[in-house]
Amino acid sequence: MRSSNTAPLLVTLVPRWRLPACIGLAVLLTGGVAAQPVTATPDVQCNTVVSNTLRPSALPMNAPLPYWSIQQRMAEHKVPGAAIAVIRDGKVAYACGYGLRQANGSEAVDADTLFSVGSVSKVVTAAATLREVAAGRLALDHSVNAYLRSWKIPASGTYNPDTITLRMLMSHTAGLTVWGFDDFQPGEALPTLLQTLDGIKPARNEPVRIDFAPGMRMRYSGGGVMVEQLVLQDTAGKSFEKIARESVFAPIGMHRSTFTNPLPATTTNVAHAHDNNGNAVALPTGWETFPEQAASGLWTNANELGAFVATLLSTYAGNSDFLPQPIAVAMMSEVAPSQHGLGPRLEGEGSTRIFHHGGSNDSYRAWIEGYPAHGDGFVILTNGANGGRLAAEIRNGLSDALGHGGNTVLRTITLPETALADFAGEYVLQTDLPREVGGNMIGYFEHDHLSVTLGPSGLALASADVTRQLQPLTPNRFINPAADASQPRYEFLRDTRGKVHALLVQRDGGRVYFRRLPTG
């Protein structure tokens, strides 16, 4: 998981209640002057929302803030097509498509174009599970193995699989393995759900097994969500597609959305897959297959995924009977020690409280985000391997427009190499902190050893095969500007003798502590 124009400053002080839902967003995006009267059409809104509003997440302190159009950034990132939906006050204000379904083609993306949305699937799966909980057919804290009929979570070492619950599976605290899954190309043999769980070919993943005590730490586990899918299937006696259609798609009106994989070759209005050079891949069909349905197999569009996010926001506010409000609130509450609630990731507080989740299959990137305190949110869909970068810039423009202050531009400073050189060295994770303190940062790094080096581009932090470039916010606190929406802070700790002795990495309440190894 993969030239600029200067626009007027965004006006974020206009009271929301004086602006109609669509027009308010247009005003904010055009510097306070509505491009059209209040009768502006959705097409005008769609053009306005991405006209010179996209921006980076971080910039040097005195650099002017660029504003890009979506067309500029799609070309820059070699992403042929994208779609968005904007939610205001618990309703979809409008949804829009941009670019092409396939590079060098003639068919335009629209708000009904189907995209693969990767791990955003997990939030829809969570909603299906919570509908079963609301109906009394499942309980969040009941042993998962007691529900399973066709397969059981095997015992592993001293860990008791019977202690694993749905609450753990949905918050990624069950102690189960398998982060994510490979895409399958057209015509390739596909694994069954049981083959996926046991890691038997044609599955390409390791077996889904326990490798730490359930409930004691967070580690993102697509494998755990596949166990959640089997719980739904075994207890309902139906296919996962049918469960999702009855419990989520039909009530919300998501008529084109599907977990069917492979997607039939006769399906119309589909965004085709593209690599990081913008070339069409997964031919001849034009898209990959995702047999791990609950974890990464959803196909949907901006209109319908927007309606799903709007439903979650309305349910949380008590304005929808899709879920009982207490269950909706539980869905949006962190399960310690995780950054996740029951499906979504969570961060912020008060007016800047958000739920969100990204999706990242090989050739598609997606993002959903909602502000529960306001009923606002958005959906972003792309059909290119570089779509994550594009989606981050679209997200910046949309969150600026909504005006809730949770995604401000981070300004970095410049430090001399002599100051940066102090931080280079080897750091080892300290495991004696309580798991609750580590929270959502547990499992963020592939290994317990970090290497910090100083090169021509400044500081770089390496963990296994992943390297993160660091830029300073203060003389000892850094960010990685290329990170996702949940920006960790990297703080080097200097003792009373002036020696850098540790590195503290923290994000939204979770923190991990690395002790610097002696040199020489």
PyMOL commands that set and color helices and strands:
alter all, ss='L'
color gray80, all
select helices_A, chain A and resi 16-18+21-29+42-49+70-77+118-134+144-147+161-163+166-171+193-198+222-236+240-252+293-296+302-316+325-331+350-352+387-402+417-421+435-441
alter helices_A, ss='H'
color red, helices_A
select strands_A, chain A and resi 58-60+81-88+91-99+115-116+299-300+345-347+354-361+364-371+376-382+410-412+425-429+449-455+458-463+466-472+477-479+489-494+500-507+510-516
alter strands_A, ss='S'
color yellow, strands_A
deselect
rebuild
show_as cartoon
